[in-house]
Amino acid sequence: MSNTTVYQYPEGHPCRGCPFILELTKPSCMFPQTGDKCFMQKELDRKKNKMRAMNLKTAILNRR
């Protein structure tokens, strides 16, 4: 039985806490880096922004 430690990205790193990191002893990611963020981070940000826009639109419509 092996007693290895799974690599953890440092505090503040954009990949820290990402559910798509492979459990290995070296840095690993399933998505490519595109610019300053990985593909999954950009996709999650896009979905968050879309939800914010929908919530704002709903709030405006509810005020009428």
C-alpha positions in Angstrom: 0.0 0.0 0.0 1.3 3.4 -1.0 1.3 6.4 1.3 1.5 9.3 -1.2 0.2 12.8 -0.8 -2.2 14.2 -3.4 -1.0 17.6 -4.8 -2.9 20.6 -3.6 -2.7 23.9 -5.6 -1.5 26.8 -3.4 -4.0 29.2 -1.7 -5.1 31.8 -4.2 -4.4 29.7 -7.3 -7.3 29.6 -9.7 -7.4 25.8 -9.8 -7.5 25.4 -6.0 -10.8 23.6 -5.1 -11.6 22.8 -8.7 -13.6 19.6 -8.9 -12.0 18.7 -12.2 -8.5 18.3 -10.9 -7.1 14.7 -11.1 -5.9 13.3 -7.8 -2.2 12.9 -8.5 1.1 13.8 -6.8 1.9 16.5 -9.3 -0.2 19.4 -10.7 -2.8 18.2 -13.1 -5.9 19.6 -14.8 -8.4 18.1 -17.3 -9.0 21.4 -19.1 -6.5 23.5 -21.2 -5.4 26.9 -20.1 -6.8 29.6 -22.4 -5.4 33.0 -21.5 -5.6 33.8 -17.8 -8.1 31.1 -16.9 -8.8 27.5 -17.9 -11.7 26.5 -20.1 -13.8 25.3 -17.1 -13.3 28.6 -15.1 -14.4 30.6 -18.1 -17.4 28.4 -18.6 -18.4 28.7 -14.9 -18.0 32.5 -15.0 -20.1 32.6 -18.2 -22.9 30.6 -16.4 -22.7 32.8 -13.3 -23.0 36.0 -15.4 -25.9 34.5 -17.3 -27.7 33.7 -14.0 -27.0 37.2 -12.7 -28.5 38.8 -15.8 -31.5 36.5 -15.5 -32.0 37.4 -11.8 -31.6 41.1 -12.6 -34.1 40.9 -15.4 -36.6 39.1 -13.1 -36.1 41.6 -10.4 -36.8 44.5 -12.8 -39.9 42.7 -14.1 -41.2 42.1 -10.6 -40.9 45.8 -9.7 -43.4 46.7 -12.5 
